Amino acid sequence: MQNMNTRVLLVEDEELARKTLSFYLNTIFDEVVVACDGEEGSDKFKENYALNKSFDLVLTDIKMPNKNGIEMIDDILTLVPNQRFIIVSAHKNEDDLLKLINLRVLGYFVKPLNIDNMMEMLQKAKSEVLADKNETQEDDLITINKTYTYNKINAKLYNQEKIVKLSKKESDILTVLIDRFGEVVSVETFKKLVWNDINTNDSAFRTVMKRLKDKVKEDDFIVSHKGYGYIIEKPFIK
């Protein structure tokens, strides 16, 4: 259910530096994608973005052919305004630093690379990435009771670590209840939001609701308030 894999985009035109950085990045992060200049880096970032695959960190040189690091960073920030960067460069150019000062830059390596300093900064960057991922996942997960959780990102219900398989209508009913967690939802509201028809036959609704409740009977959390509707009651925590 949890995806704590870490992905890095490395953009470096110098072959030796690229191989060195790639080696050490692969000892810390789960996946490292490599580009040889700013144009290729920008293209790879966009390709992954289109596939809904993000990079936790972009490590880039500044002075590169075809497209420099600053231009590539501008491209990336139009897609992901809070993207993290680490800069690696042969020079600490003041103009470049001024341009980078308001960006989400975690650090700046100066070539030749000091391996100890680099590893320390990369370890710190990974710790920040994992802390953010953990915080985000906690926000995205709803604990329904001791048995069931609901992931708002993929709209899936979990029994411990196993996905509970639901039909489209069952999933839609559950989503309506989750969106109104702790509130009684009327049958008319279900008909309107799930069937888009307030005149839907009561038996059609009851059939789907019964199937849904049967699938969570191990620790049923859908409570019927006769004459009013249904509710997922918030768990009592001591």
Disulfide bonds with the S-S distance in Angstrom:
none
